[in-house]
């Protein structure tokens, strides 16, 4: 954490709902070079999210993979496609390497992450 980063209280963090999701479909965003459009399963519902991981992951390699998402993020339009959540990823300082945050084997769609 840098000195400039604002510290938050536990209650702020507790409001973020992190869940395991399974990727059902993945495709390049039709209007954005850096985005993929994913259809995900959260156990009790399916959603669409957009993620800036194009160029780092082949869409077909994501299908069936479990990822961690922010499930209670307000919907947002991203270049004409609605995104209903955000996946978690780690990256190096210049964002030339992006790695998805994934649960261990055995986790199921819809499980809470804490």
Backbone as XML, in Angstrom:
<?xml version="1.0"?>
<chain id="A" units="angstrom">
  <residue number="1" name="UNK">
    <atom name="N" x="0.853" y="-1.172" z="0.000"/>
    <atom name="CA" x="0.000" y="0.000" z="0.000"/>
    <atom name="C" x="0.892" y="1.226" z="0.000"/>
  </residue>
  <residue number="2" name="UNK">
    <atom name="N" x="0.550" y="2.175" z="-0.820"/>
    <atom name="CA" x="1.317" y="3.417" z="-0.864"/>
    <atom name="C" x="0.852" y="4.359" z="0.238"/>
  </residue>
  <residue number="3" name="UNK">
    <atom name="N" x="1.678" y="5.323" z="0.568"/>
    <atom name="CA" x="1.314" y="6.311" z="1.589"/>
    <atom name="C" x="0.071" y="7.096" z="1.188"/>
  </residue>
  <residue number="4" name="UNK">
    <atom name="N" x="-0.143" y="7.272" z="-0.119"/>
    <atom name="CA" x="-1.270" y="8.071" z="-0.600"/>
    <atom name="C" x="-2.598" y="7.321" z="-0.528"/>
  </residue>
  <residue number="5" name="UNK">
    <atom name="N" x="-2.556" y="5.986" z="-0.365"/>
    <atom name="CA" x="-3.787" y="5.207" z="-0.334"/>
    <atom name="C" x="-4.571" y="5.508" z="0.943"/>
  </residue>
  <residue number="6" name="UNK">
    <atom name="N" x="-5.851" y="5.740" z="0.781"/>
    <atom name="CA" x="-6.709" y="6.042" z="1.913"/>
    <atom name="C" x="-7.056" y="4.755" z="2.651"/>
  </residue>
  <residue number="7" name="UNK">
    <atom name="N" x="-6.924" y="4.752" z="3.959"/>
    <atom name="CA" x="-7.313" y="3.597" z="4.763"/>
    <atom name="C" x="-8.814" y="3.626" z="4.953"/>
  </residue>
  <residue number="8" name="UNK">
    <atom name="N" x="-9.422" y="2.450" z="4.882"/>
    <atom name="CA" x="-10.862" y="2.346" z="5.089"/>
    <atom name="C" x="-11.119" y="1.619" z="6.402"/>
  </residue>
  <residue number="9" name="UNK">
    <atom name="N" x="-12.314" y="1.763" z="6.891"/>
    <atom name="CA" x="-12.728" y="1.066" z="8.105"/>
    <atom name="C" x="-13.239" y="-0.326" z="7.725"/>
  </residue>
  <residue number="10" name="UNK">
    <atom name="N" x="-13.263" y="-1.232" z="8.707"/>
    <atom name="CA" x="-13.744" y="-2.587" z="8.472"/>
    <atom name="C" x="-15.164" y="-2.574" z="7.901"/>
  </residue>
  <residue number="11" name="UNK">
    <atom name="N" x="-16.020" y="-1.716" z="8.418"/>
    <atom name="CA" x="-17.406" y="-1.663" z="7.939"/>
    <atom name="C" x="-17.491" y="-1.339" z="6.455"/>
  </residue>
  <residue number="12" name="UNK">
    <atom name="N" x="-16.546" y="-0.530" z="5.938"/>
    <atom name="CA" x="-16.510" y="-0.232" z="4.499"/>
    <atom name="C" x="-16.227" y="-1.512" z="3.711"/>
  </residue>
  <residue number="13" name="UNK">
    <atom name="N" x="-15.225" y="-2.257" z="4.158"/>
    <atom name="CA" x="-14.865" y="-3.505" z="3.476"/>
    <atom name="C" x="-15.994" y="-4.529" z="3.580"/>
  </residue>
  <residue number="14" name="UNK">
    <atom name="N" x="-16.650" y="-4.604" z="4.721"/>
    <atom name="CA" x="-17.700" y="-5.594" z="4.945"/>
    <atom name="C" x="-18.885" y="-5.409" z="3.994"/>
  </residue>
  <residue number="15" name="UNK">
    <atom name="N" x="-19.033" y="-4.232" z="3.427"/>
    <atom name="CA" x="-20.125" y="-3.973" z="2.480"/>
    <atom name="C" x="-19.880" y="-4.638" z="1.122"/>
  </residue>
  <residue number="16" name="UNK">
    <atom name="N" x="-18.630" y="-4.983" z="0.813"/>
    <atom name="CA" x="-18.286" y="-5.592" z="-0.474"/>
    <atom name="C" x="-18.617" y="-7.083" z="-0.419"/>
  </residue>
  <residue number="17" name="UNK">
    <atom name="N" x="-19.477" y="-7.516" z="-1.334"/>
    <atom name="CA" x="-19.890" y="-8.916" z="-1.388"/>
    <atom name="C" x="-19.054" y="-9.637" z="-2.445"/>
  </residue>
  <residue number="18" name="UNK">
    <atom name="N" x="-18.085" y="-10.439" z="-1.989"/>
    <atom name="CA" x="-17.239" y="-11.222" z="-2.885"/>
    <atom name="C" x="-17.810" y="-12.634" z="-2.980"/>
  </residue>
  <residue number="19" name="UNK">
    <atom name="N" x="-17.926" y="-13.135" z="-4.221"/>
    <atom name="CA" x="-18.473" y="-14.468" z="-4.432"/>
    <atom name="C" x="-17.673" y="-15.212" z="-5.496"/>
  </residue>
  <residue number="20" name="UNK">
    <atom name="N" x="-17.706" y="-16.532" z="-5.384"/>
    <atom name="CA" x="-17.148" y="-17.393" z="-6.419"/>
    <atom name="C" x="-18.146" y="-17.457" z="-7.564"/>
  </residue>
  <residue number="21" name="UNK">
    <atom name="N" x="-17.654" y="-17.334" z="-8.781"/>
    <atom name="CA" x="-18.488" y="-17.452" z="-9.988"/>
    <atom name="C" x="-17.815" y="-18.413" z="-10.958"/>
  </residue>
  <residue number="22" name="UNK">
    <atom name="N" x="-18.623" y="-19.099" z="-11.744"/>
    <atom name="CA" x="-18.095" y="-19.960" z="-12.810"/>
    <atom name="C" x="-18.377" y="-19.288" z="-14.137"/>
  </residue>
  <residue number="23" name="UNK">
    <atom name="N" x="-17.369" y="-19.220" z="-14.984"/>
    <atom name="CA" x="-17.522" y="-18.598" z="-16.300"/>
    <atom name="C" x="-18.238" y="-19.586" z="-17.220"/>
  </residue>
  <residue number="24" name="UNK">
    <atom name="N" x="-19.373" y="-19.144" z="-17.753"/>
    <atom name="CA" x="-20.164" y="-19.969" z="-18.677"/>
    <atom name="C" x="-19.813" y="-19.687" z="-20.133"/>
  </residue>
  <residue number="25" name="UNK">
    <atom name="N" x="-19.593" y="-18.420" z="-20.449"/>
    <atom name="CA" x="-19.255" y="-18.000" z="-21.813"/>
    <atom name="C" x="-18.296" y="-16.820" z="-21.719"/>
  </residue>
  <residue number="26" name="UNK">
    <atom name="N" x="-17.458" y="-16.679" z="-22.731"/>
    <atom name="CA" x="-16.552" y="-15.533" z="-22.813"/>
    <atom name="C" x="-16.347" y="-15.189" z="-24.280"/>
  </residue>
  <residue number="27" name="UNK">
    <atom name="N" x="-16.371" y="-13.889" z="-24.577"/>
    <atom name="CA" x="-16.209" y="-13.436" z="-25.962"/>
    <atom name="C" x="-15.594" y="-12.038" z="-25.962"/>
  </residue>
  <residue number="28" name="UNK">
    <atom name="N" x="-14.912" y="-11.689" z="-27.040"/>
    <atom name="CA" x="-14.398" y="-10.316" z="-27.149"/>
    <atom name="C" x="-15.547" y="-9.311" z="-27.164"/>
  </residue>
  <residue number="29" name="UNK">
    <atom name="N" x="-15.352" y="-8.193" z="-26.512"/>
    <atom name="CA" x="-16.338" y="-7.108" z="-26.530"/>
    <atom name="C" x="-16.371" y="-6.552" z="-27.951"/>
  </residue>
  <residue number="30" name="UNK">
    <atom name="N" x="-17.559" y="-6.350" z="-28.533"/>
    <atom name="CA" x="-17.618" y="-5.887" z="-29.919"/>
    <atom name="C" x="-17.152" y="-4.446" z="-30.133"/>
  </residue>
  <residue number="31" name="UNK">
    <atom name="N" x="-17.080" y="-3.648" z="-29.055"/>
    <atom name="CA" x="-16.733" y="-2.227" z="-29.210"/>
    <atom name="C" x="-15.548" y="-1.781" z="-28.360"/>
  </residue>
  <residue number="32" name="UNK">
    <atom name="N" x="-14.739" y="-2.722" z="-27.869"/>
    <atom name="CA" x="-13.616" y="-2.342" z="-27.017"/>
    <atom name="C" x="-12.480" y="-3.346" z="-27.163"/>
  </residue>
  <residue number="33" name="UNK">
    <atom name="N" x="-11.305" y="-2.852" z="-27.479"/>
    <atom name="CA" x="-10.148" y="-3.717" z="-27.720"/>
    <atom name="C" x="-9.610" y="-4.404" z="-26.472"/>
  </residue>
  <residue number="34" name="UNK">
    <atom name="N" x="-9.851" y="-3.851" z="-25.284"/>
    <atom name="CA" x="-9.270" y="-4.414" z="-24.064"/>
    <atom name="C" x="-10.261" y="-5.206" z="-23.213"/>
  </residue>
  <residue number="35" name="UNK">
    <atom name="N" x="-11.525" y="-5.278" z="-23.645"/>
    <atom name="CA" x="-12.548" y="-5.920" z="-22.825"/>
    <atom name="C" x="-12.995" y="-7.270" z="-23.368"/>
  </residue>
  <residue number="36" name="UNK">
    <atom name="N" x="-13.303" y="-8.169" z="-22.420"/>
    <atom name="CA" x="-14.020" y="-9.398" z="-22.730"/>
    <atom name="C" x="-15.384" y="-9.316" z="-22.060"/>
  </residue>
  <residue number="37" name="UNK">
    <atom name="N" x="-16.384" y="-9.925" z="-22.683"/>
    <atom name="CA" x="-17.720" y="-10.019" z="-22.105"/>
    <atom name="C" x="-17.877" y="-11.451" z="-21.611"/>
  </residue>
  <residue number="38" name="UNK">
    <atom name="N" x="-18.167" y="-11.597" z="-20.309"/>
    <atom name="CA" x="-18.308" y="-12.915" z="-19.698"/>
    <atom name="C" x="-19.731" y="-13.107" z="-19.216"/>
  </residue>
  <residue number="39" name="UNK">
    <atom name="N" x="-20.261" y="-14.302" z="-19.416"/>
    <atom name="CA" x="-21.516" y="-14.694" z="-18.766"/>
    <atom name="C" x="-21.097" y="-15.613" z="-17.641"/>
  </residue>
  <residue number="40" name="UNK">
    <atom name="N" x="-21.518" y="-15.279" z="-16.414"/>
    <atom name="CA" x="-21.071" y="-16.022" z="-15.242"/>
    <atom name="C" x="-22.257" y="-16.612" z="-14.483"/>
  </residue>
  <residue number="41" name="UNK">
    <atom name="N" x="-21.977" y="-17.681" z="-13.747"/>
    <atom name="CA" x="-22.950" y="-18.340" z="-12.887"/>
    <atom name="C" x="-22.556" y="-18.052" z="-11.443"/>
  </residue>
  <residue number="42" name="UNK">
    <atom name="N" x="-23.479" y="-17.447" z="-10.687"/>
    <atom name="CA" x="-23.254" y="-17.156" z="-9.270"/>
    <atom name="C" x="-24.012" y="-18.131" z="-8.367"/>
  </residue>
  <residue number="43" name="UNK">
    <atom name="N" x="-24.349" y="-19.276" z="-8.888"/>
    <atom name="CA" x="-25.059" y="-20.281" z="-8.102"/>
    <atom name="C" x="-26.558" y="-20.163" z="-8.218"/>
  </residue>
  <residue number="44" name="UNK">
    <atom name="N" x="-27.104" y="-18.994" z="-7.871"/>
    <atom name="CA" x="-28.548" y="-18.805" z="-7.933"/>
    <atom name="C" x="-28.978" y="-17.875" z="-9.057"/>
  </residue>
  <residue number="45" name="UNK">
    <atom name="N" x="-28.013" y="-17.356" z="-9.797"/>
    <atom name="CA" x="-28.339" y="-16.485" z="-10.936"/>
    <atom name="C" x="-27.158" y="-16.417" z="-11.899"/>
  </residue>
  <residue number="46" name="UNK">
    <atom name="N" x="-27.479" y="-16.018" z="-13.122"/>
    <atom name="CA" x="-26.450" y="-15.774" z="-14.129"/>
    <atom name="C" x="-26.420" y="-14.296" z="-14.443"/>
  </residue>
  <residue number="47" name="UNK">
    <atom name="N" x="-25.217" y="-13.792" z="-14.746"/>
    <atom name="CA" x="-25.044" y="-12.375" z="-15.058"/>
    <atom name="C" x="-24.022" y="-12.210" z="-16.168"/>
  </residue>
  <residue number="48" name="UNK">
    <atom name="N" x="-24.002" y="-11.001" z="-16.700"/>
    <atom name="CA" x="-22.967" y="-10.601" z="-17.651"/>
    <atom name="C" x="-22.048" y="-9.593" z="-16.964"/>
  </residue>
  <residue number="49" name="UNK">
    <atom name="N" x="-20.741" y="-9.783" z="-17.135"/>
    <atom name="CA" x="-19.777" y="-8.789" z="-16.676"/>
    <atom name="C" x="-18.804" y="-8.508" z="-17.812"/>
  </residue>
  <residue number="50" name="UNK">
    <atom name="N" x="-18.229" y="-7.323" z="-17.803"/>
    <atom name="CA" x="-17.179" y="-6.949" z="-18.747"/>
    <atom name="C" x="-15.885" y="-6.820" z="-17.959"/>
  </residue>
  <residue number="51" name="UNK">
    <atom name="N" x="-14.796" y="-7.307" z="-18.540"/>
    <atom name="CA" x="-13.523" y="-7.299" z="-17.831"/>
    <atom name="C" x="-12.391" y="-6.900" z="-18.771"/>
  </residue>
  <residue number="52" name="UNK">
    <atom name="N" x="-11.487" y="-6.082" z="-18.286"/>
    <atom name="CA" x="-10.362" y="-5.599" z="-19.081"/>
    <atom name="C" x="-9.200" y="-6.573" z="-19.121"/>
  </residue>
  <residue number="53" name="UNK">
    <atom name="N" x="-9.477" y="-7.798" z="-19.560"/>
    <atom name="CA" x="-8.448" y="-8.841" z="-19.591"/>
    <atom name="C" x="-8.175" y="-9.369" z="-20.993"/>
  </residue>
  <residue number="54" name="UNK">
    <atom name="N" x="-8.775" y="-8.740" z="-21.990"/>
    <atom name="CA" x="-8.536" y="-9.158" z="-23.377"/>
    <atom name="C" x="-7.068" y="-8.938" z="-23.693"/>
  </residue>
  <residue number="55" name="UNK">
    <atom name="N" x="-6.451" y="-9.865" z="-24.345"/>
    <atom name="CA" x="-5.015" y="-9.793" z="-24.604"/>
    <atom name="C" x="-4.211" y="-10.537" z="-23.548"/>
  </residue>
  <residue number="56" name="UNK">
    <atom name="N" x="-4.859" y="-10.859" z="-22.427"/>
    <atom name="CA" x="-4.200" y="-11.622" z="-21.367"/>
    <atom name="C" x="-4.769" y="-13.033" z="-21.256"/>
  </residue>
  <residue number="57" name="UNK">
    <atom name="N" x="-6.014" y="-13.194" z="-21.691"/>
    <atom name="CA" x="-6.679" y="-14.499" z="-21.640"/>
    <atom name="C" x="-7.450" y="-14.732" z="-22.932"/>
  </residue>
  <residue number="58" name="UNK">
    <atom name="N" x="-7.364" y="-15.955" z="-23.432"/>
    <atom name="CA" x="-8.186" y="-16.362" z="-24.564"/>
    <atom name="C" x="-9.581" y="-16.678" z="-24.023"/>
  </residue>
  <residue number="59" name="UNK">
    <atom name="N" x="-10.618" y="-16.183" z="-24.672"/>
    <atom name="CA" x="-11.975" y="-16.425" z="-24.162"/>
    <atom name="C" x="-12.286" y="-17.901" z="-23.906"/>
  </residue>
  <residue number="60" name="UNK">
    <atom name="N" x="-11.925" y="-18.782" z="-24.813"/>
    <atom name="CA" x="-12.244" y="-20.203" z="-24.657"/>
    <atom name="C" x="-11.577" y="-20.804" z="-23.421"/>
  </residue>
  <residue number="61" name="UNK">
    <atom name="N" x="-10.418" y="-20.296" z="-23.034"/>
    <atom name="CA" x="-9.702" y="-20.816" z="-21.865"/>
    <atom name="C" x="-10.375" y="-20.425" z="-20.550"/>
  </residue>
  <residue number="62" name="UNK">
    <atom name="N" x="-11.261" y="-19.452" z="-20.580"/>
    <atom name="CA" x="-11.947" y="-19.004" z="-19.374"/>
    <atom name="C" x="-13.203" y="-19.812" z="-19.071"/>
  </residue>
  <residue number="63" name="UNK">
    <atom name="N" x="-13.798" y="-20.413" z="-20.091"/>
    <atom name="CA" x="-15.050" y="-21.149" z="-19.920"/>
    <atom name="C" x="-14.831" y="-22.325" z="-18.967"/>
  </residue>
  <residue number="64" name="UNK">
    <atom name="N" x="-15.678" y="-22.378" z="-17.927"/>
    <atom name="CA" x="-15.586" y="-23.424" z="-16.918"/>
    <atom name="C" x="-14.716" y="-23.054" z="-15.727"/>
  </residue>
  <residue number="65" name="UNK">
    <atom name="N" x="-13.966" y="-21.984" z="-15.838"/>
    <atom name="CA" x="-13.066" y="-21.555" z="-14.776"/>
    <atom name="C" x="-13.841" y="-20.851" z="-13.660"/>
  </residue>
  <residue number="66" name="UNK">
    <atom name="N" x="-13.395" y="-21.051" z="-12.429"/>
    <atom name="CA" x="-13.959" y="-20.347" z="-11.284"/>
    <atom name="C" x="-13.136" y="-19.096" z="-11.010"/>
  </residue>
  <residue number="67" name="UNK">
    <atom name="N" x="-13.830" y="-18.001" z="-10.777"/>
    <atom name="CA" x="-13.192" y="-16.713" z="-10.502"/>
    <atom name="C" x="-13.859" y="-16.104" z="-9.267"/>
  </residue>
  <residue number="68" name="UNK">
    <atom name="N" x="-13.302" y="-14.996" z="-8.786"/>
    <atom name="CA" x="-13.899" y="-14.260" z="-7.677"/>
    <atom name="C" x="-14.396" y="-12.934" z="-8.226"/>
  </residue>
  <residue number="69" name="UNK">
    <atom name="N" x="-15.639" y="-12.587" z="-7.878"/>
    <atom name="CA" x="-16.242" y="-11.350" z="-8.370"/>
    <atom name="C" x="-16.821" y="-10.517" z="-7.228"/>
  </residue>
  <residue number="70" name="UNK">
    <atom name="N" x="-16.889" y="-9.206" z="-7.464"/>
    <atom name="CA" x="-17.641" y="-8.307" z="-6.587"/>
    <atom name="C" x="-19.080" y="-8.404" z="-7.076"/>
  </residue>
  <residue number="71" name="UNK">
    <atom name="N" x="-19.926" y="-9.035" z="-6.273"/>
    <atom name="CA" x="-21.290" y="-9.340" z="-6.718"/>
    <atom name="C" x="-22.280" y="-8.206" z="-6.477"/>
  </residue>
  <residue number="72" name="UNK">
    <atom name="N" x="-21.966" y="-7.285" z="-5.582"/>
    <atom name="CA" x="-22.934" y="-6.233" z="-5.271"/>
    <atom name="C" x="-22.528" y="-4.868" z="-5.826"/>
  </residue>
  <residue number="73" name="UNK">
    <atom name="N" x="-21.738" y="-4.864" z="-6.872"/>
    <atom name="CA" x="-21.374" y="-3.624" z="-7.550"/>
    <atom name="C" x="-22.553" y="-3.177" z="-8.422"/>
  </residue>
  <residue number="74" name="UNK">
    <atom name="N" x="-22.858" y="-1.917" z="-8.394"/>
    <atom name="CA" x="-23.958" y="-1.400" z="-9.210"/>
    <atom name="C" x="-23.675" y="-1.654" z="-10.695"/>
  </residue>
  <residue number="75" name="UNK">
    <atom name="N" x="-24.706" y="-1.992" z="-11.479"/>
    <atom name="CA" x="-24.516" y="-2.196" z="-12.923"/>
    <atom name="C" x="-23.946" y="-0.946" z="-13.589"/>
  </residue>
  <residue number="76" name="UNK">
    <atom name="N" x="-23.184" y="-1.174" z="-14.664"/>
    <atom name="CA" x="-22.538" y="-0.071" z="-15.382"/>
    <atom name="C" x="-22.467" y="-0.426" z="-16.864"/>
  </residue>
  <residue number="77" name="UNK">
    <atom name="N" x="-22.732" y="0.553" z="-17.704"/>
    <atom name="CA" x="-22.587" y="0.345" z="-19.148"/>
    <atom name="C" x="-21.124" y="0.545" z="-19.523"/>
  </residue>
  <residue number="78" name="UNK">
    <atom name="N" x="-20.582" y="-0.423" z="-20.250"/>
    <atom name="CA" x="-19.195" y="-0.356" z="-20.688"/>
    <atom name="C" x="-19.159" y="-0.513" z="-22.211"/>
  </residue>
  <residue number="79" name="UNK">
    <atom name="N" x="-19.051" y="0.626" z="-22.889"/>
    <atom name="CA" x="-19.007" y="0.642" z="-24.357"/>
    <atom name="C" x="-20.183" y="-0.087" z="-24.976"/>
  </residue>
  <residue number="80" name="UNK">
    <atom name="N" x="-21.378" y="0.143" z="-24.414"/>
    <atom name="CA" x="-22.598" y="-0.418" z="-24.975"/>
    <atom name="C" x="-23.017" y="-1.760" z="-24.413"/>
  </residue>
  <residue number="81" name="UNK">
    <atom name="N" x="-22.252" y="-2.338" z="-23.516"/>
    <atom name="CA" x="-22.610" y="-3.613" z="-22.886"/>
    <atom name="C" x="-22.754" y="-3.391" z="-21.384"/>
  </residue>
  <residue number="82" name="UNK">
    <atom name="N" x="-23.812" y="-3.943" z="-20.784"/>
    <atom name="CA" x="-23.997" y="-3.795" z="-19.350"/>
    <atom name="C" x="-23.118" y="-4.786" z="-18.598"/>
  </residue>
  <residue number="83" name="UNK">
    <atom name="N" x="-22.434" y="-4.292" z="-17.576"/>
    <atom name="CA" x="-21.610" y="-5.122" z="-16.704"/>
    <atom name="C" x="-22.255" y="-5.146" z="-15.326"/>
  </residue>
  <residue number="84" name="UNK">
    <atom name="N" x="-22.510" y="-6.339" z="-14.810"/>
    <atom name="CA" x="-23.185" y="-6.519" z="-13.527"/>
    <atom name="C" x="-22.268" y="-7.202" z="-12.522"/>
  </residue>
  <residue number="85" name="UNK">
    <atom name="N" x="-21.144" y="-6.576" z="-12.249"/>
    <atom name="CA" x="-20.159" y="-7.106" z="-11.308"/>
    <atom name="C" x="-18.764" y="-6.802" z="-11.813"/>
  </residue>
  <residue number="86" name="UNK">
    <atom name="N" x="-17.778" y="-7.246" z="-11.046"/>
    <atom name="CA" x="-16.376" y="-7.020" z="-11.419"/>
    <atom name="C" x="-15.558" y="-8.217" z="-10.960"/>
  </residue>
  <residue number="87" name="UNK">
    <atom name="N" x="-14.736" y="-8.750" z="-11.849"/>
    <atom name="CA" x="-13.868" y="-9.837" z="-11.422"/>
    <atom name="C" x="-12.634" y="-9.268" z="-10.742"/>
  </residue>
  <residue number="88" name="UNK">
    <atom name="N" x="-12.006" y="-10.073" z="-9.893"/>
    <atom name="CA" x="-10.788" y="-9.665" z="-9.209"/>
    <atom name="C" x="-9.584" y="-10.235" z="-9.945"/>
  </residue>
  <residue number="89" name="UNK">
    <atom name="N" x="-8.573" y="-9.399" z="-10.088"/>
    <atom name="CA" x="-7.342" y="-9.808" z="-10.751"/>
    <atom name="C" x="-6.174" y="-9.084" z="-10.099"/>
  </residue>
  <residue number="90" name="UNK">
    <atom name="N" x="-5.003" y="-9.688" z="-10.214"/>
    <atom name="CA" x="-3.763" y="-9.067" z="-9.749"/>
    <atom name="C" x="-2.974" y="-8.647" z="-10.982"/>
  </residue>
  <residue number="91" name="UNK">
    <atom name="N" x="-2.208" y="-7.562" z="-10.839"/>
    <atom name="CA" x="-1.383" y="-7.127" z="-11.973"/>
    <atom name="C" x="-0.084" y="-6.523" z="-11.455"/>
  </residue>
  <residue number="92" name="UNK">
    <atom name="N" x="0.904" y="-6.524" z="-12.333"/>
    <atom name="CA" x="2.155" y="-5.851" z="-11.994"/>
    <atom name="C" x="1.960" y="-4.344" z="-12.179"/>
  </residue>
  <residue number="93" name="UNK">
    <atom name="N" x="2.989" y="-3.567" z="-11.835"/>
    <atom name="CA" x="2.868" y="-2.100" z="-11.799"/>
    <atom name="C" x="2.452" y="-1.494" z="-13.135"/>
  </residue>
  <residue number="94" name="UNK">
    <atom name="N" x="2.944" y="-2.025" z="-14.231"/>
    <atom name="CA" x="2.615" y="-1.429" z="-15.533"/>
    <atom name="C" x="1.494" y="-2.182" z="-16.264"/>
  </residue>
  <residue number="95" name="UNK">
    <atom name="N" x="0.833" y="-3.092" z="-15.580"/>
    <atom name="CA" x="-0.322" y="-3.846" z="-16.101"/>
    <atom name="C" x="-0.001" y="-4.660" z="-17.355"/>
  </residue>
  <residue number="96" name="UNK">
    <atom name="N" x="1.252" y="-5.077" z="-17.483"/>
    <atom name="CA" x="1.602" y="-5.949" z="-18.609"/>
    <atom name="C" x="1.309" y="-7.409" z="-18.293"/>
  </residue>
  <residue number="97" name="UNK">
    <atom name="N" x="1.136" y="-7.729" z="-17.023"/>
    <atom name="CA" x="0.739" y="-9.080" z="-16.604"/>
    <atom name="C" x="-0.484" y="-8.954" z="-15.722"/>
  </residue>
  <residue number="98" name="UNK">
    <atom name="N" x="-1.529" y="-9.673" z="-16.072"/>
    <atom name="CA" x="-2.762" y="-9.702" z="-15.295"/>
    <atom name="C" x="-3.098" y="-11.163" z="-15.015"/>
  </residue>
  <residue number="99" name="UNK">
    <atom name="N" x="-3.342" y="-11.474" z="-13.750"/>
    <atom name="CA" x="-3.676" y="-12.832" z="-13.331"/>
    <atom name="C" x="-4.982" y="-12.798" z="-12.551"/>
  </residue>
  <residue number="100" name="UNK">
    <atom name="N" x="-5.892" y="-13.683" z="-12.908"/>
    <atom name="CA" x="-7.194" y="-13.733" z="-12.246"/>
    <atom name="C" x="-7.060" y="-14.307" z="-10.845"/>
  </residue>
  <residue number="101" name="UNK">
    <atom name="N" x="-7.875" y="-13.787" z="-9.930"/>
    <atom name="CA" x="-7.971" y="-14.342" z="-8.587"/>
    <atom name="C" x="-8.958" y="-15.502" z="-8.669"/>
  </residue>
  <residue number="102" name="UNK">
    <atom name="N" x="-8.503" y="-16.690" z="-8.275"/>
    <atom name="CA" x="-9.329" y="-17.894" z="-8.365"/>
    <atom name="C" x="-9.290" y="-18.651" z="-7.045"/>
  </residue>
  <residue number="103" name="UNK">
    <atom name="N" x="-10.411" y="-19.267" z="-6.667"/>
    <atom name="CA" x="-10.416" y="-20.081" z="-5.448"/>
    <atom name="C" x="-9.739" y="-21.425" z="-5.700"/>
  </residue>
  <residue number="104" name="UNK">
    <atom name="N" x="-9.403" y="-22.110" z="-4.623"/>
    <atom name="CA" x="-8.865" y="-23.460" z="-4.746"/>
    <atom name="C" x="-9.887" y="-24.390" z="-5.372"/>
  </residue>
  <residue number="105" name="UNK">
    <atom name="N" x="-9.411" y="-25.522" z="-5.879"/>
    <atom name="CA" x="-10.297" y="-26.538" z="-6.443"/>
    <atom name="C" x="-11.309" y="-26.963" z="-5.386"/>
  </residue>
  <residue number="106" name="UNK">
    <atom name="N" x="-12.532" y="-27.188" z="-5.808"/>
    <atom name="CA" x="-13.584" y="-27.604" z="-4.899"/>
    <atom name="C" x="-14.573" y="-26.506" z="-4.561"/>
  </residue>
  <residue number="107" name="UNK">
    <atom name="N" x="-14.189" y="-25.254" z="-4.790"/>
    <atom name="CA" x="-15.111" y="-24.148" z="-4.541"/>
    <atom name="C" x="-16.237" y="-24.211" z="-5.570"/>
  </residue>
  <residue number="108" name="UNK">
    <atom name="N" x="-17.410" y="-23.771" z="-5.165"/>
    <atom name="CA" x="-18.572" y="-23.828" z="-6.050"/>
    <atom name="C" x="-19.130" y="-22.427" z="-6.286"/>
  </residue>
  <residue number="109" name="UNK">
    <atom name="N" x="-19.758" y="-22.259" z="-7.439"/>
    <atom name="CA" x="-20.382" y="-20.981" z="-7.786"/>
    <atom name="C" x="-21.369" y="-20.579" z="-6.701"/>
  </residue>
  <residue number="110" name="UNK">
    <atom name="N" x="-21.281" y="-19.325" z="-6.297"/>
    <atom name="CA" x="-22.174" y="-18.779" z="-5.286"/>
    <atom name="C" x="-21.579" y="-18.732" z="-3.894"/>
  </residue>
  <residue number="111" name="UNK">
    <atom name="N" x="-20.480" y="-19.451" z="-3.667"/>
    <atom name="CA" x="-19.872" y="-19.412" z="-2.345"/>
    <atom name="C" x="-19.374" y="-18.003" z="-2.040"/>
  </residue>
  <residue number="112" name="UNK">
    <atom name="N" x="-19.466" y="-17.613" z="-0.782"/>
    <atom name="CA" x="-18.968" y="-16.325" z="-0.332"/>
    <atom name="C" x="-17.452" y="-16.386" z="-0.151"/>
  </residue>
  <residue number="113" name="UNK">
    <atom name="N" x="-16.813" y="-15.261" z="-0.391"/>
    <atom name="CA" x="-15.375" y="-15.125" z="-0.172"/>
    <atom name="C" x="-15.196" y="-14.101" z="0.929"/>
  </residue>
  <residue number="114" name="UNK">
    <atom name="N" x="-14.411" y="-14.447" z="1.934"/>
    <atom name="CA" x="-14.198" y="-13.518" z="3.043"/>
    <atom name="C" x="-12.743" y="-13.532" z="3.459"/>
  </residue>
</chain>
